[in-house]
């Protein structure tokens, strides 16, 4: 009896982990326009509820723009001299790991002053209880998977491993002797 209870608990726990993680939203910054000059990022972010666990994907021409994270004061003055991180690879994904406001600018001269900057207020994790309001354009909820993410600074890639349904199936098979 204790073995069945233990196996049941493990299976329920794994399914809860997958469900909670699958509630994260991937936001494509600027939707179809991407990270570019001439886009009003205040309008783009308006009405979106960013939460811990969500991601921002910046798509732009490699070398023609940067995604530079800065402080609130540097955001206001469009300064990148004390940047928190930067990338110019053409595809930058930023994981929103903690609540608070995050500030991003393009470090190419004149671009930030021309409006190429984004501030997002990140709330606590939604915990699987719902999805952000007003998802529009290419904003999508993505299932758990393994993804490659460009990191700040070096432009190198690091692997972010996220639990997947395949892992649950394999573990369920091992726990319950099911043949998948």
N, C-alpha and C positions, 0 to 999 in steps of 0.2 A: 504494500500500500504506500509506504513512504517513497519507494522508487517511482511510482506513478505520479505522486504529488510533486516530486522534485522535477520530473520530466515535464509535467504540465506547467509548472511555474516557469521553467526555463523557456518553454515555447511561447508562453504568453509574454514574458519579458522581452524576448527577441522581436516579437511582432509589434510590441509597443515602441521599441527603439526605432524600428523601420517606419512606423506610422508617424512618430514625432518628427523624425528627420525629413520625411517626405512632405511636411507642411512648409518647408522653406521655399522661398520664391526667388527666382533668378530674374533680375531686372536688367534689361538691355537699355543702357543710358541713352536717352534721345530717341528710343525706339528705332524706326527705320532710318532716321537721319544720323544716328550714331553720335560720336564725340566729335563735333565739328563746329566751326564758326557759324554764326547766324541762327543758332538754335536757342530758344528761351528755356533754360534748364529750370528756372523757377516754375514756369508753367508745366514742364514735364513732370517735376517731382510733386507738384500740388495734388493733393487728394490721395497720394500713395502712403501707405502705412508700412514703413520699413521696420523690420524686426530682427533681433539677434538670430543668426542662422541664415539670413537672406544673403544674396550676393549681388554685386553690381558688376555688369560686364560693359566695359568701354571698348567700342569698336571704332577704329580710325586708321588712317594711312600710316604705316610704320615710318617713323622718322619725321613725319609732317606735324605731329602733335605729341604732347606728353600727357600723362595722367600723373599729377603731382599732388600728394596729400600734404596739406599745410594746416597751421593753427588758425583760429578764428581771426586774429589780428592780421596775419599774413593773407588770409582770404580777402579781407576788406581792402587791403592795400595792393593786392595782386603781387605779393612778393613770394619768391621761391627760394630765397637765400637760406632759410632755416627749414627746409622741407623735411617732412616725416618720412617720405618715401616717394620714389618716382619710377616711371616705366615709359618707354617709348617704342615698345615692340609692335604695336598695332592692334593688339588684343590683350586687354588687361582685365583680370577678374579680381575684385576686392571682396573678401569675405567680411561680413558685418558680424564681429564676434562679441561685441559688448555694447550696451546702451550708451547713448550720448550723441552729440552732433559730430559728423565727419565732414571735412571740407576738402574739395578737390578743385584744382585749377589746371589749365594748360600753361606750361612754362615757356612756350614760344612767345617771343616778344610781341606784345600787342593783343594776343588772343584773349587773355584773361580780362584785360581792360575792355575788350569788345564783347564781353559777356560769356566767354567760354569758361564757366566755373559752376560748381554744383555744391550745395550744402544739403546733407540729408540728416534728418533726426531719426535715430535708431531707438526704437522702443524695446522692451523686454521680449523675449521669445514668445511666440503665440502658443507654444506648447501643444500644437496639433489641434487647437480648439477652433480654428478657422483660418481664413486666408485674408490677405490684405484687401482693403476696399479699393474699388476702382482700378483693378488691373486693366491696362489698355495696351494697344499696339502689340509689340512683340514680347510683352511681359508674360512669362509662363511659369507655371508651377512644374518643377521637374522632379521625377522620381529619383531615389538614391542611385548613385552610380559612382564609378571611379572617374575622376576628371583630372586634366592637367591644367594648372593655373600658373600664369606668369606672376612672378613675385617682384616686389619693388627692388630697385637698386641695380642688381646685377643683370636683369633681363633673362636670367636663367629660369628653368622650370622646376617646379617641385610637384610631387604627386600628392594629391589629397585623396585619401581612401575613405569612402563613405560606405556604411553597411548597405547591402543590396538584398533584394528578394532571393537571389540565388544562394546567398549565405544562409538565409533562413531555411530554404529548402534543403540544403545539404545538412545543416544542423538538425532539422526536423527528421530527416532521414536517419541520421546517426542516433538521435534520441529515441525514435519510435520504431526503428527498423523498417521504415517505409522504403520501397524501391523506386527511386526517381531516376 
